[in-house]
Amino acid sequence: MLRELKEYLKPKSVEEAWAIYRDPVKSPALFLTGGLSVAQREDQTTKTLVDLSGLLGESITETPAAYILDGGVRIADCIKKIDIPFLQEALQTVGSRQIRNMSTIAGTLGQRYSWSDTLTALLALDATVDGYNGSAVSLPLERYLKGRAPLLITKVKIPKRFHRGAFFKFSKVSYDIATLNLAVVFRIEREADPMENTVVQECRITCGARPGVAILLPRTSEAVQGKTFSAVRRDLLPIQSIAALESEVSSSAEVTAEYRQQLVRTYVERGLRRLIEK
């Protein structure tokens, strides 16, 4: 419940929405897209709801290199319309069917929830975000997550260059928020014969619900990139050790840091084995 809520406003443009959001008289304000964050929110500070419905669009456009999502696209629509099996697998773990039907891309990224399965998956795919913060901006999702500055997200671009991927989530029950999640994706230019000689041209490994927001594990990714499948198999143990340290996990009310580290080790091994044994 928003106990101090005073106004509900429906602006006619993104520029007007941002002006309302930044108006000190109406602050603190909250953007409303699918309504999920508002339905679950308990706070005593929010004074203004800024309804973005109708402003962001709900289309998914496919180009030869990427999918471009309007901010109003629902998670359920991403699963149906984006032909990236790894992403479909990851998004199927987001809450319940009702939550996936309500949750929007702009709302999910805008909230920057630390446990978000969507953020971990999109970060692995090297997504970029377009938005408005007084002027139009475009930046990598990784930089957006690190920056923490507010941004009204209007579009998300998802590259299609990664051919293999695996996503893992640990939670109390399947529809609950993650205690830890992890993604591994590969780009492979061609499969060798025998398969063990196939080279991983690009690798991205990401980890979320650490309990901090999702991050890229660059050293772990580099430990895989450029290697053949057989070399990755040989180096699984040191790669797991790098990931456990680089993930910078910590303890929470649910689990200890040591338990999260073990999850990282396990999921990195499972993910790499799955991708090199396909």
Secondary structure, 3 states (H helix, E strand, C coil): CECCCCEEECCCCHHHHHHHHHCCCCCCEEEECCCHHHHHCCECCCCEEEECCCCCCCCEEECCCEEEEECCCEHHHHHHHCCCHHHHHHHCCCCCHHHHHHCEHHHHHHHCCCCCHHHHHHHHCCCEEEEECCCEEEEEHHHHHHHCCCCEEEEEEEECCCCEEEEEEECCCCCCCCCEEEEEEEECCCCCCCHHHCECCEEEEEEECCCCCCEECHHHHHHHCCCEHHHHHHCHHHHHHHHHHHCCCCCCCCCCHHHHHHHHHHHHHHHHHHHHCC
